[in-house]
Amino acid sequence: MRRSPAAAAMATALLSAASLTTGTANAADPAPAVSRINDTRLDSQALYFVSYNGLVNNNSFQKNGLLTYKGYQYAAWYTADRNAVVARRALGSTTWQTVTVGHKLRYNDSHNVISMGVSRIDGRLHLTMDSHSDAFFYVKSTAGLLDNPGGRAWTASQFGPVQTTLDGLGLTSRFTYPQFVATPEGRLQLSYRVAVSGNGRNALAEYDGTRWTALGEWTSSTGTYRSEHGSSTARNMYLHGIDYSADGTLHAFFTWREQNGAVMCHGGGISNHDTGYVHSTDRGRTWRNAAGTVVGTTGGSDRVSVNDTGLVVDPLNPDHSLMNQESQATDSANRPHAIISYVPGRFGQCTTNYVDDRTANGRAFHVRKDIGTGAWRKTEIPVPLNSSQRTRLILDKYDNAYAIMPFGRIVGASKASGYTDWKVLFDGSGLNAFGEVVVDETRVRQDDVLSIMYQEKSGGTTPSPIHVIDFALPR
């Protein structure tokens, strides 16, 4: 199905910032705030090289490079000698224990991040690493390691061998962007891309505590997209995340990237366009647009396509350097929220240098769904990016929003204001952070602490320190 011009116009109207509603908020709820607790150094000599304008240890889209489970926090990165390591600490401690898991990074490619996940059903830690449209490397811990961390030694013997399959399940020879997500039942799902940028599909696999099963692909790379400049017949969907809300709904914001640069006004831009949204109420087996209409089936012939109706929640053509893989979260009422960023039209209608234009004029926006009306709302965050890179989104237990921007800057807005009172809460000064940061999405709701992993700026391939900094949130 093709998205009609009328549908696009309606989506634009729904995004009017002037019509923001506040939702339900208790007047006594505290405003967003952060209070620095500590800053611990994970490694004084972490691997450092810049590719695709990013660092392999601090690409904010990796899910998860930092996570918390049952009173312990876990972090993963590559050391100066290219070894993949995973560390843990008890919450409140500044002492980390580190284990080398038996794999060395092959290439200087910042896409080849380490991602972690927990299968609650058997208490294992899972890691995928070192992949960009090629092979992947997988390691899992012994069963129960994360269920009784204080009673189990943190040693290499607690981890199995490095594999190039999921316990014998081969997925694809062109694997990228692993993201682990735990189901409400405690199973573990793995989201990943098959094939390449501009011509790829999203897929899912699932672990039930005994074995991995391939659920299949759920997005399509085919169909025709037309802009005022030209057309494209191949693309891929870039996810801003994939997350379960408390009611068991699986949410995914996304943007499309076209293979054919003819859709852009200038070859120096980037062919990303439109912010879209889909959700699943059956653990990722079928996918629905915001109105609830099924638009794709995982492993089936009907997959989510650029020509499906009702997907776009913020229309934008490919001329504004829209960022892919930004950020999303869900609030206590199961409403989806996202951060997107691009160069607004007031700075011109054609970006000609993706990095320079985003650095000079890029702005981040908070997008959310109003549970009462079903309308999509968007508010500009009035803090310049000063970077080409991504921003992360976190919601506290009062549903206040926090945008963790490049260089470790934190800005916040209150639910009570309808997310219109954005202000700087921490300016990042003194961190010397490179750019993007990794955020522990899992810790905030466990003990009201925001943990951020960042790496210090360096030059060339000179190793630099990597840290975790902790902030107390309102209790």
C-alpha positions as CSV (number, residue, x, y, z in Angstrom):
1,M,0.0,0.0,0.0
2,R,1.2,3.5,-0.8
3,R,1.1,6.4,1.7
4,S,-1.2,9.1,0.3
5,P,-0.3,12.8,0.2
6,A,-3.4,13.3,2.5
7,A,-2.0,10.9,5.0
8,A,1.3,12.7,5.0
9,A,-0.4,16.0,5.5
10,M,-2.4,14.7,8.4
11,A,0.7,13.4,10.1
12,T,2.3,16.8,9.7
13,A,-0.7,18.5,11.3
14,L,-0.7,16.0,14.2
15,L,2.9,17.0,15.0
16,S,2.1,20.6,15.7
17,A,4.2,21.6,18.7
18,A,1.6,24.3,19.5
19,S,-1.0,21.7,20.3
20,L,1.0,19.9,22.9
21,T,-0.9,18.3,25.7
22,T,0.5,17.6,29.1
23,G,-1.1,14.3,29.9
24,T,-1.6,13.4,33.5
25,A,1.1,14.6,36.0
26,N,1.0,15.0,39.7
27,A,1.7,18.6,40.7
28,A,3.9,17.3,43.5
29,D,6.2,15.3,41.2
30,P,9.7,16.6,41.1
31,A,11.2,18.2,38.1
32,P,14.0,16.6,36.2
33,A,17.3,16.9,37.9
34,V,20.7,15.1,38.0
35,S,23.2,15.0,40.8
36,R,26.7,13.6,40.1
37,I,27.6,10.7,42.3
38,N,30.9,9.4,41.0
39,D,33.0,8.8,37.9
40,T,34.9,5.5,37.6
41,R,37.6,4.6,35.1
42,L,37.0,1.3,33.4
43,D,40.2,1.3,31.4
44,S,43.0,3.8,31.1
45,Q,44.0,2.5,27.7
46,A,40.9,1.7,25.7
47,L,41.0,1.2,22.0
48,Y,40.6,4.4,20.1
49,F,40.1,5.1,16.4
50,V,37.6,7.3,14.6
51,S,35.6,5.8,11.7
52,Y,32.2,6.9,10.4
53,N,32.6,9.8,12.8
54,G,32.3,7.4,15.8
55,L,34.2,5.2,18.3
56,V,33.7,1.5,18.4
57,N,33.4,1.7,22.3
58,N,30.9,4.5,22.4
59,N,28.4,4.2,19.5
60,S,25.2,5.2,21.3
61,F,23.1,2.8,19.3
62,Q,24.7,-0.3,20.8
63,K,22.2,-2.2,22.9
64,N,23.5,-2.7,25.4
65,G,27.1,-1.6,26.0
66,L,26.2,-1.0,29.6
67,L,23.4,-2.8,31.6
68,T,22.2,-3.5,35.1
69,Y,20.7,-6.7,36.5
70,K,20.0,-8.0,40.0
71,G,22.2,-5.5,41.8
72,Y,25.2,-5.6,39.5
73,Q,26.2,-3.5,36.5
74,Y,28.0,-4.8,33.4
75,A,30.1,-3.0,30.8
76,A,31.8,-4.2,27.6
77,W,34.5,-2.6,25.4
78,Y,37.7,-3.2,23.5
79,T,41.1,-2.7,25.1
80,A,44.1,-1.1,23.5
81,D,45.3,-4.6,22.3
82,R,41.9,-5.1,20.6
83,N,40.6,-7.6,23.1
84,A,36.9,-7.7,23.9
85,V,36.3,-7.5,27.6
86,V,33.3,-7.5,29.9
87,A,33.4,-6.1,33.4
88,R,31.0,-6.0,36.4
89,R,30.6,-4.2,39.7
90,A,28.1,-4.2,42.5
91,L,25.8,-1.2,42.4
92,G,27.3,1.5,44.6
93,S,30.9,0.2,44.1
94,T,33.6,1.9,42.2
95,T,35.6,-1.3,41.7
96,W,35.1,-3.2,38.5
97,Q,36.1,-6.8,37.8
98,T,37.2,-7.5,34.2
99,V,37.2,-10.6,32.0
100,T,38.6,-11.1,28.5
101,V,36.2,-13.2,26.5
102,G,38.5,-14.5,23.8
103,H,38.0,-12.4,20.8
104,K,40.0,-9.5,19.2
105,L,38.5,-6.8,17.0
106,R,39.3,-7.5,13.4
107,Y,39.0,-4.1,11.7
108,N,39.1,-0.4,12.5
109,D,35.3,-0.1,12.0
110,S,33.2,1.7,14.6
111,H,30.1,-0.2,13.6
112,N,31.7,-3.4,15.1
113,V,30.4,-2.7,18.6
114,I,29.8,-5.1,21.5
115,S,26.2,-5.6,22.6
116,M,25.0,-7.4,25.7
117,G,21.8,-9.0,26.7
118,V,20.4,-11.0,29.7
119,S,18.2,-14.1,29.3
120,R,16.3,-13.9,32.6
121,I,14.9,-17.4,32.0
122,D,18.3,-19.0,32.8
123,G,20.4,-16.1,34.1
124,R,22.9,-16.0,31.3
125,L,24.8,-13.0,29.9
126,H,25.0,-12.9,26.1
127,L,27.4,-10.9,23.9
128,T,27.6,-10.3,20.1
129,M,30.5,-8.4,18.7
130,D,32.6,-7.3,15.7
131,S,30.3,-7.3,12.8
132,H,29.4,-5.0,9.9
133,S,27.7,-6.6,7.0
134,D,29.7,-9.8,7.6
135,A,30.2,-12.5,10.2
136,F,29.3,-12.0,13.8
137,F,30.9,-13.4,17.0
138,Y,28.8,-14.7,19.9
139,V,29.6,-15.6,23.5
140,K,27.3,-16.6,26.3
141,S,28.0,-17.2,30.0
142,T,27.2,-20.2,32.1
143,A,23.6,-20.5,33.3
144,G,22.8,-18.7,36.5
145,L,25.9,-16.5,36.5
146,L,23.8,-13.3,36.7
147,D,21.3,-14.7,39.2
148,N,23.9,-15.1,42.0
149,P,26.7,-12.7,41.1
150,G,28.0,-12.3,44.6
151,G,28.4,-16.1,44.9
152,R,30.0,-16.7,41.5
153,A,33.6,-15.9,40.5
154,W,34.1,-13.4,37.6
155,T,36.5,-15.5,35.5
156,A,36.9,-16.5,31.9
157,S,35.8,-20.0,32.8
158,Q,32.3,-18.6,33.3
159,F,32.0,-17.9,29.6
160,G,31.8,-20.4,26.7
161,P,33.8,-20.4,23.5
162,V,33.5,-17.7,20.9
163,Q,31.1,-18.8,18.2
164,T,30.2,-17.6,14.7
165,T,26.6,-18.9,15.1
166,L,24.0,-18.8,17.8
167,D,24.7,-22.2,19.3
168,G,24.7,-23.7,15.8
169,L,22.0,-21.4,14.3
170,G,23.4,-19.6,11.4
171,L,21.6,-16.3,10.7
172,T,23.2,-14.5,7.7
173,S,26.7,-13.9,6.3
174,R,25.9,-10.1,6.2
175,F,25.0,-9.3,9.8
176,T,25.0,-5.8,11.4
177,Y,23.5,-3.8,14.4
178,P,22.7,-6.5,17.0
179,Q,20.3,-5.4,19.7
180,F,19.2,-7.7,22.5
181,V,15.8,-7.2,24.1
182,A,14.3,-9.3,26.9
183,T,10.7,-10.4,26.5
184,P,8.2,-10.1,29.4
185,E,8.5,-13.8,30.0
186,G,12.3,-13.7,30.3
187,R,13.2,-15.0,26.9
188,L,15.9,-13.1,24.9
189,Q,15.4,-11.7,21.4
190,L,18.1,-10.6,19.0
191,S,17.3,-7.9,16.5
192,Y,19.7,-7.5,13.6
193,R,20.0,-6.3,10.0
194,V,20.5,-8.6,7.1
195,A,22.5,-7.3,4.1
196,V,23.8,-3.8,3.7
197,S,23.0,-0.1,4.2
198,G,20.5,1.1,1.7
199,N,19.4,-2.4,0.8
200,G,18.8,-4.5,3.9
201,R,16.1,-6.0,6.1
202,N,15.5,-6.3,9.8
203,A,15.2,-9.7,11.4
204,L,14.6,-11.4,14.8
205,A,15.9,-14.5,16.6
206,E,14.7,-15.7,19.9
207,Y,16.3,-17.7,22.8
208,D,14.1,-19.7,25.1
209,G,16.7,-20.9,27.6
210,T,17.4,-24.1,25.6
211,R,18.0,-23.0,22.0
212,W,17.9,-20.1,19.5
213,T,15.2,-20.0,16.8
214,A,15.3,-17.7,13.8
215,L,11.9,-15.9,13.7
216,G,12.8,-14.4,10.3
217,E,12.9,-11.0,8.5
218,W,10.1,-8.5,9.1
219,T,11.0,-5.5,6.9
220,S,11.2,-5.2,3.2
221,S,13.9,-3.4,1.2
222,T,11.7,-3.2,-1.9
223,G,9.2,-0.7,-3.2
224,T,9.5,2.7,-4.8
225,Y,10.1,5.9,-2.9
226,R,9.9,9.2,-4.8
227,S,11.1,12.6,-3.7
228,E,11.0,15.9,-5.7
229,H,14.5,15.0,-7.0
230,G,14.3,11.4,-8.0
231,S,13.3,7.9,-7.0
232,S,14.7,4.8,-5.4
233,T,13.7,1.2,-5.4
234,A,15.8,-0.2,-2.6
235,R,16.4,0.8,1.1
236,N,16.7,-0.3,4.6
237,M,14.9,0.6,7.8
238,Y,17.2,1.9,10.5
239,L,15.7,1.3,14.0
240,H,15.9,4.0,16.7
241,G,15.5,1.1,19.1
242,I,13.4,-2.0,19.9
243,D,11.8,-2.0,23.4
244,Y,9.0,-3.6,25.4
245,S,6.8,-1.5,27.4
246,A,5.2,-2.7,30.7
247,D,2.1,-3.9,28.9
248,G,4.1,-6.3,26.7
249,T,4.0,-4.1,23.5
250,L,7.2,-4.1,21.4
251,H,7.8,-0.6,20.1
252,A,10.1,0.5,17.2
253,F,10.7,4.0,15.8
254,F,12.7,4.1,12.6
255,T,13.9,6.0,9.6
256,W,14.4,4.8,6.0
257,R,17.6,5.1,4.1
258,E,17.4,5.0,0.3
259,Q,20.0,3.3,-1.8
260,N,19.8,5.7,-4.7
261,G,21.3,9.1,-3.9
262,A,19.1,10.6,-6.6
263,V,16.4,11.3,-4.0
264,M,18.6,13.9,-2.4
265,C,19.1,17.5,-3.4
266,H,22.9,17.1,-3.1
267,G,25.3,14.2,-3.0
268,G,27.0,15.5,0.2
269,G,23.9,14.9,2.3
270,I,22.4,11.6,3.5
271,S,19.4,9.8,2.1
272,N,17.5,9.2,5.3
273,H,13.9,10.3,5.3
274,D,10.8,10.3,7.5
275,T,10.4,9.1,11.1
276,G,8.1,6.1,11.3
277,Y,6.7,3.9,14.0
278,V,5.5,0.3,14.3
279,H,4.6,-1.9,17.2
280,S,3.9,-5.6,17.9
281,T,1.5,-7.1,20.5
282,D,2.6,-10.7,19.9
283,R,6.3,-10.6,20.7
284,G,7.4,-9.5,17.3
285,R,5.5,-12.0,15.2
286,T,3.3,-9.4,13.5
287,W,3.7,-5.6,13.2
288,R,1.1,-2.9,13.3
289,N,1.1,0.8,12.5
290,A,0.1,3.4,15.1
291,A,-3.6,2.9,14.2
292,G,-3.3,-0.9,14.9
293,T,-3.4,-2.1,11.3
294,V,-1.2,-5.1,10.6
295,V,1.5,-4.0,8.1
296,G,3.9,-6.9,8.3
297,T,4.5,-10.5,9.5
298,T,7.9,-11.7,10.7
299,G,9.1,-14.5,8.6
300,G,6.2,-14.1,6.1
301,S,5.9,-12.7,2.6
302,D,4.2,-9.5,3.7
303,R,6.8,-7.4,5.5
304,V,6.8,-3.7,6.6
305,S,7.4,-1.6,3.5
306,V,8.1,2.0,2.6
307,N,4.8,1.9,0.7
308,D,2.7,0.8,3.7
309,T,0.2,3.4,5.0
310,G,0.2,4.8,8.5
311,L,3.8,4.3,9.2
312,V,5.1,7.9,9.1
313,V,4.7,10.0,12.3
314,D,7.0,12.9,11.2
315,P,7.4,13.4,7.5
316,L,10.7,14.7,6.3
317,N,12.4,14.6,2.9
318,P,16.0,13.4,2.4
319,D,17.4,17.0,2.3
320,H,17.9,17.7,6.0
321,S,20.5,15.1,7.1
322,L,18.1,13.2,9.4
323,M,20.0,10.9,11.8
324,N,19.4,7.2,11.8
325,Q,19.5,5.0,15.0
326,E,18.9,7.8,17.4
327,S,16.9,6.8,20.5
328,Q,13.6,5.8,22.0
329,A,11.9,4.9,25.3
330,T,8.5,4.1,26.8
331,D,6.9,5.8,29.8
332,S,4.9,4.5,32.7
333,A,1.6,4.7,30.7
334,N,3.2,2.6,27.9
335,R,3.5,5.6,25.6
336,P,6.3,5.6,23.0
337,H,8.8,8.5,23.0
338,A,11.7,9.1,20.6
339,I,14.6,11.6,20.0
340,I,15.2,12.4,16.4
341,S,17.6,15.0,15.0
342,Y,18.1,16.9,11.7
343,V,18.9,20.3,10.2
344,P,15.6,22.3,10.4
345,G,14.3,24.1,7.3
346,R,15.0,27.5,8.8
347,F,18.7,26.8,8.1
348,G,18.0,26.0,4.5
349,Q,16.2,23.3,2.5
350,C,19.3,21.4,1.3
351,T,22.2,20.1,3.3
352,T,25.3,19.7,1.2
353,N,27.7,18.3,3.8
354,Y,26.2,15.9,6.3
355,V,28.8,16.3,9.1
356,D,29.4,20.0,8.7
357,D,25.8,21.0,8.4
358,R,24.6,18.9,11.3
359,T,27.4,20.2,13.5
360,A,26.6,23.8,12.6
361,N,22.8,23.7,12.6
362,G,21.6,20.3,13.7
363,R,18.8,20.2,16.4
364,A,17.2,17.4,18.3
365,F,13.5,16.9,18.7
366,H,11.4,15.0,21.2
367,V,8.5,13.0,19.6
368,R,5.8,11.2,21.6
369,K,2.4,9.8,21.3
370,D,-0.4,11.3,23.4
371,I,-2.3,8.5,25.0
372,G,-5.5,10.4,25.2
373,T,-5.9,11.6,21.6
374,G,-3.5,9.3,19.8
375,A,-1.9,12.3,18.2
376,W,1.9,12.6,17.7
377,R,3.5,15.6,19.3
378,K,7.0,17.0,18.6
379,T,9.0,19.6,20.6
380,E,12.4,21.0,19.5
381,I,15.1,20.8,22.2
382,P,16.5,24.3,22.3
383,V,20.1,23.3,22.7
384,P,22.3,23.1,19.5
385,L,23.9,19.7,18.9
386,N,27.3,21.2,18.0
387,S,28.0,17.7,16.7
388,S,27.0,15.4,13.8
389,Q,26.3,12.6,16.3
390,R,23.4,11.0,18.2
391,T,21.4,11.8,21.4
392,R,20.0,9.2,23.9
393,L,16.6,9.4,25.6
394,I,15.8,8.3,29.2
395,L,12.6,8.7,31.2
396,D,12.6,8.7,35.0
397,K,9.9,7.2,37.2
398,Y,8.0,10.4,37.0
399,D,8.2,10.3,33.2
400,N,10.4,13.3,33.1
401,A,12.6,13.2,29.9
402,Y,16.4,13.4,29.8
403,A,18.2,13.8,26.5
404,I,21.9,12.8,26.8
405,M,23.6,14.7,24.0
406,P,27.0,14.4,22.5
407,F,29.9,15.1,24.9
408,G,27.9,13.9,27.9
409,R,25.6,16.9,28.1
410,I,22.3,16.2,29.8
411,V,19.2,18.3,29.2
412,G,15.8,17.6,30.7
413,A,12.1,18.4,30.4
414,S,9.2,17.7,32.8
415,K,6.1,15.7,32.0
416,A,4.1,18.4,33.9
417,S,5.0,21.0,31.3
418,G,4.1,18.8,28.3
419,Y,7.9,18.4,27.7
420,T,8.2,22.1,26.8
421,D,10.6,23.3,29.5
422,W,13.9,21.7,28.3
423,K,17.0,23.0,30.0
424,V,20.6,22.0,30.5
425,L,21.1,19.9,33.7
426,F,24.8,19.0,33.2
427,D,27.0,20.6,30.6
428,G,29.6,17.9,30.3
429,S,32.4,20.2,31.1
430,G,35.6,18.5,32.4
431,L,34.7,15.1,30.9
432,N,36.6,15.6,27.6
433,A,34.2,13.1,26.1
434,F,34.6,12.3,22.4
435,G,31.0,12.6,21.3
436,E,28.4,9.9,21.5
437,V,27.9,8.2,24.8
438,V,26.5,4.8,25.9
439,V,23.6,5.0,28.4
440,D,22.5,2.2,30.8
441,E,18.8,2.0,29.9
442,T,18.2,-0.8,32.4
443,R,19.4,0.9,35.6
444,V,17.2,4.0,35.8
445,R,14.1,2.1,36.9
446,Q,16.0,-0.1,39.3
447,D,17.6,2.4,41.5
448,D,17.0,5.9,40.0
449,V,20.5,6.3,38.8
450,L,21.6,7.4,35.3
451,S,24.9,5.7,34.3
452,I,26.7,6.9,31.2
453,M,29.8,5.3,29.6
454,Y,32.0,7.7,27.7
455,Q,35.5,7.7,26.2
456,E,37.9,10.6,26.3
457,K,39.0,12.4,23.2
458,S,42.4,11.3,21.7
459,G,44.2,11.6,18.4
460,G,44.8,9.1,15.7
461,T,44.9,5.7,17.2
462,T,46.3,6.6,20.6
463,P,44.4,4.8,23.3
464,S,42.4,6.8,25.8
465,P,40.5,6.3,29.1
466,I,37.0,5.0,29.1
467,H,34.7,5.8,32.1
468,V,31.3,5.3,33.6
469,I,29.8,8.4,35.3
470,D,26.7,8.1,37.6
471,F,24.0,10.6,38.3
472,A,21.2,10.4,40.9
473,L,17.8,11.1,39.6
474,P,14.7,12.3,41.6
475,R,13.5,9.6,44.0
